[in-house]
Structures are given as structure tokens and as C-alpha cells.
Amino acid sequence: MIWVIKRTSRETLLASRNMNATHAVAAALRGSQRAGRFAACGPLAAIAFAVWVGGCFRPYARSEFDPKGSEFAGITAHWAEAPSSRVRVLFVHGMCSHDEERWVTHGWDDTVVSYFGIAPSDVTVLPELPSGRAHIVQREYHIGAGVLAARFLIWSALTAGEKAAIQFDDPPPPPGEFGWKRATLNGELKKNLLNDCFSDAVIYAGARGHSLSLEIRDAVCLAFDGTPSVQGCDFPPAPMSEPAPLIILTESLGSRMVFDALMELAAQASARGEAALEAFDRAVAPVSEVFMLANQIPLLALAEAPGEGAEPSAVESPSRSTLIRGVRTLAQARQRHRARNPRPGLAAGAEPPITLVAFTDPNDLLSYRLPADPVVVGPLVRVVNVITSNDGALLGYVENPNNAHLGYRRNLDVLRLLFGGSARAPPVSKISRGHASAAAPSTPP
């Protein structure tokens, strides 16, 4: 074994003089394969030595934008638009099992407290909105002079029954019964990323997808202060004052679910007549930004492909995808609302494009960058891709797939962009409540 390490080490060092780190690892692996019966463990020795020599890389520790030079506001920038310094955020989780304790209490609650430097007592827990199996929990975060009013849509119960059918493939204890040895990383990926996470996307893309989307639709109706009914969603009457800005923040599969729900709500409202459509437009008009932490929209669109022999007009094109149709639904509702209720100094019907910001780690196996071409997305929508690194990659060779997909909330630069916008405005200090000073954030849990 010592001979294997020496041999692979020598080849690694020689290769590193003339090749990049990835090629050096490949050379070490080739050397280990020539070492005979130790070839199975040789690559591990080579990789361990490579880590000692070069460590891990995060090429996008400071995230990059596509298109380059893109700008967007960020959540807390909208406090300036709200007379009451109140901004609403609708959070929708993605694939993998979620519950209030892990996703909210020990998830976003801890993240917001840590990032803004506020006290746990500045987090107010509000009553849950009763919405069936897809339920909504509420928080108010008191940050400086502003309030971030959050609603968290938790839908994991909708797919738990189906996912239980493959839990036999997990290791014991029951219901897991797979007793054979798996490599540690492979075992974690099979149990978590595939059996618990990707299974949600498979279920949503399958025969159960329609019934799931109806329950998500009713939950989104409640999240926008509506009341689900047999005819659709009954949105509240016009408020006396301008409502607070509303931001949508989705994770992974949640992006597709939200857009499906909004398109269904818009179609129902349109079918019910002008008054219902006006109420829908008024409810969604405060949405000006949508943030997506990973998404599978291009992948899931393949499940809708009509197959060979279909008419060319039936084939899903980028301009007709769920993503574009969904965000256009929001943008068109905003345009109609402004045509009826023009702002002072703004021409009737004129409204800035809605901004869609899509975060993607290039090593996230379950995320895709989105088309940003104005010809594809249209004049009412602006797409910004944020390319980031959620974890280090071993000499550019591999990044932990779990961290790549689930690490956006733990990525400090992602939080800076979410809350501070493209300018990465620092968080308002709790100590200087009501003033404009800022505090350096700590790394969130």
C-alpha cells in the first residue's frame, strides 16, 4: 500500500507541473490502476494525497451573474417602497421531506436571526393557516425598523404515502430493510437525494401530479389571502391602502409547483368573469421579484413532451415552457392591475418587468440555469441567473451532491444577494434599529 501511495504521489506531482488539478487527479488514478491488486483502494489514496496537496475549490464563492452586469433589488430593498416598512415573502420548499421544525424553526428562523444579528425574541410566531395537508406556517421577523412577514408553504405530506413504498431500500431500522453494504457517500445519496428527494419530482411529474397541483393551488390561494371555493379562489376586496410588497422565494421543485398554481388560479379567475380576474390581478400585483434556489423546470418539461409524430406546434418550446408561461401570468396580471389603477407619474398600464432570479450551483445535479434571452422571455419578464458554489469541489473533481443541492440557504453569498440584492447591501443592524447603519453578518447555521 505504501508503494501505491508513493507511485501515485510521484505521478500526481509530476502531472501537476504541466496540467491543471483535475488532470493531476486523473494521472494519479491511472497510476493506482497499474498497481495491481491494490487498484480498488489506490484511487482513494490518490485523492487523499491530492486533497493534502491542493485542497478544495469554490470557483463561485463570490457568485456570478448571467447576463453579466445584471441588477436586482433584493428582499429588504422593498422596505423603502412600503409605508409601513413591511415586506411579505412566500416561501415554498422543494423536494425532500420538510416540516416546520427542521425547515422553519431550525432552518429559516435560525438563518434570519444569524444573518441580521437579531434576537430570537424578534421572531414572532403567528397562527398557522389551515389549508389541509399542504399547510402554511407564519413568522414575523422584526429587523431594524422593518418587518419581514413570512409565510412558509409546507407540502411534504402530499407525497409521503407514495414515498413510503420505496423505504424498504433504506438501511435498517424499519421500514428500511436493505442489509447489504454500501459505500458511505453512495448510501447517503441513495437514501436522501434519490429515495427521499428526487422521488418527489417523479411523483409530481406522474399520474398523481394533477391532484397534487390542485392541493398546492388551494394553499397558494390562502397564501395570497384568498379563500378556496368550488369555483376557484375568492380573493379579498380591494384594501384601503396599497398592500405591502410581496416576494416569492421557492426552493427546487417548489418553483414549478408555484407557477402551476398561479396559472391555474388565473385561468379560473378568467373563466369566472371580469370581477374575479380583477381580484386575482390585485392579489398578485405586489409581486415584483421571484427568487428560485435551484429548479428542475427544464427537466420536468420533458415529462410533458408529446412524443414522436406529434404536430410541431405541440412540441414544448422555450417560449411556451411552464417557467415562461407562469412568470408571464404574474407579469400580465401586474400590467392589467396598473392599467386599472395607474400610479402617479407612471403611464397607465406601464409596469417595470417582473424579475426572476434563479440560483444554481453548476455542480447541483438537480438544478438548471434558465433562458435569459429577452426574445424568449418577452418584454414583461427579466431573468437573472446567479451561478454560485454551495460547497468546495475536490480539486475541481467532485462536490458533495447533497451539499450542492441543499446548501443554498447555508451559502453566505446567496443570502447577501437574496436580502441585499445584486449590490450585496449589508443587513440592517438590530442594534441601530430605525437607523441606516449596518452590521457584518455571521455565517448562518
C-alpha positions in Angstrom: 0.0 0.0 0.0 2.9 2.3 0.8 4.3 1.6 -2.7 1.0 2.5 -4.3 0.9 5.8 -2.4 4.5 6.7 -3.4 3.8 5.8 -7.0 0.5 7.7 -7.3 2.1 10.6 -5.4 5.0 10.9 -7.8 2.7 10.9 -10.8 0.4 13.4 -9.2 3.3 15.8 -8.5 4.8 15.4 -12.0 1.4 15.9 -13.6 0.6 19.0 -11.6 3.6 20.8 -13.1 2.1 20.8 -16.6 -1.6 20.1 -16.1 -4.5 21.5 -14.1 -5.6 19.9 -10.8 -8.2 17.7 -12.4 -5.8 16.2 -14.8 -3.4 15.6 -11.9 -6.0 13.6 -10.1 -6.7 11.6 -13.3 -3.0 10.8 -13.6 -2.9 9.6 -10.0 -5.9 7.4 -10.7 -4.2 5.8 -13.7 -1.1 5.2 -11.6 -3.1 3.4 -9.0 -4.8 1.3 -11.6 -1.4 -0.1 -12.7 -0.7 -1.1 -9.1 -2.3 -4.5 -9.5 -4.5 -5.9 -6.7 -4.4 -2.5 -4.8 -6.2 -0.7 -7.6 -9.5 -0.7 -5.8 -8.2 1.4 -2.9 -5.4 3.2 -4.9 -7.8 6.0 -6.1 -8.7 6.8 -2.6 -5.1 7.1 -1.6 -4.5 9.3 -4.7 -7.5 11.5 -3.9 -6.5 11.8 -0.2 -3.0 12.9 -1.2 -4.5 15.4 -3.7 -6.6 16.9 -1.0 -3.5 17.3 1.2 -1.6 18.9 -1.7 -4.3 21.2 -3.1 -7.5 21.1 -1.0 -11.0 22.0 -2.3 -12.1 24.8 -4.7 -15.2 27.0 -4.7 -14.9 28.7 -8.1 -18.0 30.8 -7.4 -17.7 31.6 -3.7 -18.5 35.1 -5.0 -21.5 34.4 -7.2 -21.5 35.5 -10.9 -24.5 36.8 -12.9 -25.8 35.7 -16.3 -26.3 38.0 -18.1 -23.2 39.7 -16.7 -23.8 43.1 -15.0 -27.4 42.2 -14.1 -29.0 44.1 -11.3 -31.9 43.2 -8.9 -33.3 44.7 -5.7 -33.3 42.0 -3.1 -35.9 41.5 -0.4 -35.0 44.2 2.1 -34.7 46.9 -0.5 -38.5 46.7 -0.8 -38.9 48.2 2.7 -38.3 51.6 1.0 -41.5 51.0 -1.1 -43.7 50.2 1.8 -45.1 53.0 4.1 -45.1 50.6 7.0 -41.6 49.2 6.2 -43.3 45.7 5.8 -42.3 43.2 3.1 -44.1 39.9 2.6 -42.3 36.8 1.5 -43.9 33.5 0.4 -41.5 30.6 0.9 -42.2 27.3 -0.9 -39.9 24.3 -0.2 -38.8 21.8 -2.8 -38.2 18.1 -3.0 -37.2 16.2 0.1 -39.2 15.8 3.3 -39.8 19.1 5.2 -41.5 20.0 8.4 -41.9 23.2 10.4 -39.3 22.2 13.0 -36.4 21.5 10.5 -37.3 23.8 7.7 -38.6 26.8 9.6 -37.8 26.8 13.3 -34.3 25.4 13.0 -34.0 26.4 9.3 -35.0 29.9 8.1 -35.6 31.2 11.7 -32.0 30.4 12.6 -30.8 31.8 9.3 -32.6 35.1 9.6 -31.6 35.5 13.3 -27.9 34.8 12.5 -27.7 36.8 9.3 -29.3 40.0 10.6 -28.0 39.7 14.1 -31.4 39.9 15.8 -32.5 38.2 18.9 -34.8 35.1 18.9 -37.4 37.3 20.7 -37.6 39.4 17.5 -39.2 36.4 15.7 -43.0 36.3 16.2 -44.8 33.0 15.6 -48.2 33.6 14.2 -51.1 31.2 13.9 -50.9 28.6 11.2 -53.3 29.0 8.2 -55.5 25.9 7.9 -55.0 24.6 4.4 -55.4 20.8 4.5 -52.3 18.6 4.1 -50.4 21.4 2.5 -50.2 23.8 5.4 -48.9 27.3 5.9 -46.9 28.5 9.0 -46.3 32.1 9.6 -43.5 34.2 11.1 -42.8 37.9 11.5 -39.1 38.9 11.7 -38.5 42.3 13.3 -35.3 43.7 11.7 -34.3 47.2 12.4 -37.3 49.4 11.6 -38.7 46.9 9.2 -40.8 43.7 9.3 -40.3 40.7 7.1 -43.7 38.9 7.2 -43.1 35.3 6.0 -45.5 32.5 5.1 -44.0 29.0 4.6 -45.9 26.6 2.5 -45.2 23.0 3.6 -46.4 20.3 1.2 -44.4 17.2 2.1 -47.4 15.4 3.5 -48.8 15.2 0.0 -46.2 12.8 -1.2 -45.3 10.9 2.0 -47.6 8.0 1.3 -46.1 7.3 -2.2 -42.5 7.7 -1.0 -43.1 5.1 1.8 -43.3 2.4 -0.9 -39.6 2.6 -1.6 -38.3 3.0 2.0 -37.6 -0.8 2.0 -34.5 0.2 0.1 -33.1 2.3 3.0 -30.9 0.6 5.6 -32.4 -0.6 8.9 -34.1 0.2 11.2 -37.6 -0.5 9.7 -39.1 0.4 7.4 -35.6 0.3 5.9 -34.5 -3.3 5.3 -31.6 -3.0 2.9 -28.9 -5.0 4.8 -26.1 -5.1 2.3 -23.1 -2.8 2.5 -23.0 0.4 0.5 -20.2 2.9 0.4 -20.9 5.8 2.9 -21.4 8.5 0.3 -23.4 6.3 -2.1 -25.6 5.2 0.7 -26.4 8.7 1.8 -27.1 9.8 -1.8 -29.4 6.8 -2.4 -31.3 7.3 0.8 -31.6 11.1 0.8 -31.1 12.5 -2.7 -32.9 9.8 -4.6 -35.3 7.9 -2.3 -36.5 11.0 -0.3 -35.8 13.9 -2.7 -35.9 13.1 -6.4 -38.9 10.8 -5.7 -41.0 14.0 -5.1 -40.3 15.2 -8.7 -41.1 11.8 -10.1 -44.5 11.7 -8.3 -45.3 15.3 -9.3 -44.5 14.5 -13.0 -46.6 11.3 -12.9 -50.3 10.4 -12.7 -50.6 12.0 -9.2 -49.3 15.3 -10.4 -52.7 16.8 -11.2 -54.3 16.1 -7.8 -51.2 17.4 -6.1 -51.3 20.6 -8.1 -54.9 21.2 -7.0 -53.9 21.0 -3.3 -51.0 23.3 -3.9 -53.2 25.7 -5.8 -55.6 25.9 -2.8 -52.6 26.5 -0.5 -51.3 29.3 -2.7 -54.8 30.8 -2.8 -54.6 31.0 1.0 -51.1 32.4 0.9 -52.4 35.3 -1.2 -55.2 35.9 1.4 -57.8 34.2 -0.7 -60.4 31.6 0.2 -60.6 28.3 -1.8 -64.0 27.5 -3.1 -65.6 25.1 -5.6 -65.5 27.8 -8.3 -61.8 28.7 -7.6 -60.2 31.2 -5.2 -62.2 34.1 -3.8 -59.7 36.9 -3.3 -60.4 39.7 -0.8 -61.9 43.1 -1.8 -59.6 46.0 -2.6 -57.7 47.2 0.5 -58.0 50.8 1.6 -54.2 51.3 1.1 -51.5 50.0 -1.1 -50.6 46.4 0.1 -47.0 45.6 1.1 -44.6 44.3 -1.5 -44.7 40.5 -1.9 -41.7 38.4 -2.9 -41.9 34.7 -3.8 -38.9 32.5 -2.8 -39.0 28.9 -4.0 -36.7 26.0 -3.5 -36.1 23.3 -6.0 -39.4 21.6 -7.1 -41.4 24.4 -5.3 -40.8 26.7 -8.3 -42.7 24.5 -10.7 -45.5 24.0 -8.2 -46.0 27.7 -7.6 -46.1 28.6 -11.3 -48.5 25.7 -12.0 -50.8 27.0 -9.2 -50.7 30.6 -10.3 -51.5 29.6 -13.9 -54.5 27.6 -12.7 -55.7 30.4 -10.4 -55.5 32.9 -13.3 -57.4 30.5 -15.6 -60.1 30.0 -13.1 -60.5 33.7 -12.4 -60.7 34.5 -16.2 -63.4 31.9 -16.6 -65.4 33.4 -13.8 -65.5 36.9 -15.3 -64.0 40.3 -15.2 -64.6 40.9 -11.4 -62.8 37.6 -10.5 -59.9 38.4 -12.8 -59.6 41.9 -11.4 -59.5 40.4 -7.9 -56.7 37.9 -8.9 -54.7 40.7 -10.6 -55.0 42.8 -7.4 -53.8 40.0 -5.2 -50.7 39.1 -7.3 -49.8 42.7 -8.4 -47.5 43.3 -5.4 -45.1 40.5 -6.6 -42.1 42.1 -8.3 -39.4 39.6 -7.7 -39.2 35.8 -7.7 -36.2 34.0 -6.2 -35.5 30.4 -7.1 -33.0 28.4 -5.1 -32.4 25.5 -7.6 -35.1 24.4 -10.0 -35.9 21.4 -12.2 -38.3 23.2 -14.6 -36.4 22.3 -17.9 -36.1 18.7 -16.7 -39.8 18.3 -15.7 -40.8 19.9 -19.0 -39.6 16.6 -20.6 -42.5 14.8 -18.9 -44.9 16.9 -21.0 -43.3 16.3 -24.3 -45.9 15.0 -26.8 -43.6 12.3 -28.2 -42.6 11.3 -31.7 -45.1 12.0 -34.5 -46.7 15.0 -32.8 -47.5 18.2 -34.6 -44.6 20.7 -34.5 -47.0 23.2 -32.8 -47.5 20.8 -29.9 -43.8 20.5 -29.0 -42.8 22.5 -25.9 -40.6 25.4 -26.9 -38.6 27.6 -24.5 -41.1 30.5 -25.0 -44.0 28.2 -24.1 -42.4 26.4 -21.1 -44.0 26.3 -17.7 -41.5 28.8 -16.4 -42.1 31.4 -19.1 -45.9 31.0 -19.1 -46.0 31.1 -15.3 -44.0 34.2 -14.8 -45.8 35.9 -17.7 -49.0 35.1 -15.8 -47.7 37.3 -13.0 -46.4 40.0 -15.2 -49.6 40.3 -17.2 -51.7 40.5 -14.1 -49.5 43.3 -12.9 -49.9 45.1 -16.2 -53.7 44.8 -16.1 -53.8 46.0 -12.5 -51.8 49.1 -13.3 -54.0 49.8 -16.3 -56.9 50.0 -13.9 -55.0 51.7 -11.1 -52.2 53.8 -12.5 -49.5 55.1 -10.2 -48.8 58.8 -10.1 -46.1 59.7 -12.6 -46.4 56.3 -14.4 -48.4 55.8 -17.6 -51.5 53.7 -17.4 -50.5 50.0 -17.9 -46.8 50.7 -17.6 -45.1 48.5 -15.1 -41.4 47.5 -14.7 -40.7 43.9 -15.8 -41.0 41.3 -13.1 -37.6 39.9 -12.1 -36.9 36.2 -11.9 -33.6 35.4 -10.1 -32.5 31.8 -10.4 -29.7 30.5 -8.2 -27.7 27.5 -9.5 -24.6 25.7 -8.3 -23.1 24.2 -11.5 -22.4 21.0 -9.5 -26.0 20.7 -8.4 -27.3 17.7 -10.3 -30.9 18.8 -9.8 -30.8 22.4 -10.9 -30.8 24.2 -14.3 -29.9 27.7 -15.4 -32.8 29.4 -17.2 -33.1 31.2 -20.6 -32.4 34.9 -20.1 -32.8 35.9 -23.8 -35.4 38.8 -24.0 -36.6 37.3 -27.3 -37.6 34.1 -25.4 -38.9 35.5 -22.1 -40.6 38.6 -23.5 -40.6 42.3 -22.5 -42.6 41.8 -19.3 -40.0 39.4 -17.7 -36.4 39.8 -16.8 -34.3 36.6 -15.9 -31.1 36.7 -14.0 -29.1 33.5 -13.4 -26.9 33.5 -10.3 -24.1 31.0 -10.6 -22.8 30.1 -7.2 -20.8 27.4 -5.3 -22.5 25.9 -2.2 -19.5 23.8 -1.2 -15.9 23.1 -2.2 -15.1 20.7 -5.0 -12.3 18.3 -4.6 -9.6 19.8 -7.0 -12.5 20.5 -9.3 -13.3 16.8 -9.5 -16.4 16.3 -7.3 -18.6 18.4 -4.9 -20.8 16.6 -2.4 -24.1 16.3 -4.3 -26.2 16.7 -1.2 -24.5 20.0 -0.3 -24.6 21.2 -3.9 -28.4 20.9 -3.9 -29.4 21.6 -0.4 -26.8 24.2 0.6 -28.2 27.4 -0.9 -29.6 28.6 2.5 -26.2 28.0 4.1 -24.3 29.9 1.4 -23.5 33.4 2.8 -23.1 35.0 -0.6 -26.6 33.7 -1.6 -28.1 35.3 1.5 -26.3 38.6 0.7 -27.9 38.5 -2.8 -31.3 37.4 -1.6 -31.7 40.1 1.1 -29.3 42.8 -0.2 -29.8 42.4 -4.0 -27.1 42.5 -6.7 -25.3 45.3 -4.8 -25.0 42.9 -1.7 -26.2 45.7 0.6 -25.3 44.8 4.2 -28.0 43.8 6.6 -29.5 46.5 8.8 -28.2 46.2 12.3 -30.6 45.2 15.1 -28.5 47.5 17.4 -29.3 50.5 15.4 -33.0 49.9 14.9 -34.5 52.8 13.0 -31.1 54.0 11.6 -29.2 53.2 8.5 -26.1 51.6 9.9 -25.2 48.0 9.2 -23.6 45.0 10.9 -21.5 42.3 9.4 -23.4 39.1 9.3 -22.2 35.9 10.8 -22.2 32.7 8.8 -25.7 31.2 9.1 -26.2 27.7 10.5 
